[in-house]
Amino acid sequence: MQYEKVYVGMYLYVDPDGNEKPIALEWTNGERYPISKVIDKHTAPPAHVGSMPTIRYAVLMQGREKVIYYEKYYNKWFVEKQM
């Protein structure tokens, strides 16, 4: 299977200490998907596409576990989409 990197918009909650938590993803067509829970967060490379160093988030969206990535160097969020 082949995958592509798709950059997405991300809505964040920033607490008083400056910690960021993703709360909704905005797809390329403008549709928003709420994130109900961050299950895991750690530094890890993408599973299928190349990238600069990333932070991997396992999140719960619409009752399903999804993975989103944050590229620290470019300050961009993306997902891996199966082609």
C-alpha positions in Angstrom: 0.0 0.0 0.0 1.1 3.5 -0.7 0.5 6.5 1.5 0.7 10.3 1.0 1.3 13.0 3.5 -1.8 15.3 3.8 -1.3 18.6 5.8 -4.4 19.5 7.9 -5.5 22.3 10.1 -5.5 21.7 13.8 -7.3 23.4 16.6 -5.4 23.5 19.8 -6.1 24.1 23.5 -3.1 25.8 25.2 -3.1 25.7 29.0 -1.7 28.4 31.2 1.7 26.6 31.3 1.9 26.7 27.5 1.2 23.0 26.9 -0.7 22.3 23.7 -3.4 19.7 23.2 -5.1 19.1 19.8 -8.9 19.3 20.2 -10.1 19.2 16.5 -8.7 18.4 13.1 -9.8 20.4 10.0 -9.6 18.4 6.8 -8.6 19.9 3.5 -12.3 20.5 2.5 -12.9 22.5 5.7 -14.8 19.8 7.6 -13.9 19.6 11.3 -13.5 16.4 13.3 -13.5 16.8 17.1 -10.8 15.0 19.1 -12.3 13.5 22.2 -9.1 12.2 23.8 -5.3 12.1 23.3 -4.3 8.5 24.0 -0.6 8.8 23.5 2.0 11.4 22.6 5.7 10.8 21.8 8.5 11.6 19.4 8.4 9.1 16.5 8.8 9.1 12.8 5.8 8.6 10.5 4.9 5.0 9.8 4.7 5.3 6.0 5.9 8.7 4.7 9.2 10.6 5.2 9.4 13.7 7.3 11.5 15.8 9.6 11.4 14.9 13.3 7.7 14.6 14.4 5.6 14.2 17.4 3.2 11.3 17.0 -0.3 11.6 18.6 -2.7 8.7 18.9 -6.1 10.3 19.3 -9.7 9.3 19.6 -11.9 10.8 16.8 -15.5 9.7 16.3 -15.0 6.7 18.5 -11.9 5.5 16.4 -8.2 5.6 17.2 -6.4 7.8 14.6 -2.8 8.9 14.3 -1.8 12.5 13.6 1.7 14.0 13.4 3.2 17.4 14.2 6.3 18.5 12.3 8.1 20.7 14.8 10.6 22.2 12.3 7.8 23.4 9.9 5.1 23.9 12.6 2.7 21.8 10.5 0.3 19.0 11.2 -0.4 16.0 8.9 -1.9 12.6 8.6 -0.9 9.7 6.5 -3.6 8.9 3.9 -3.8 5.7 2.0 -3.7 6.3 -1.7 
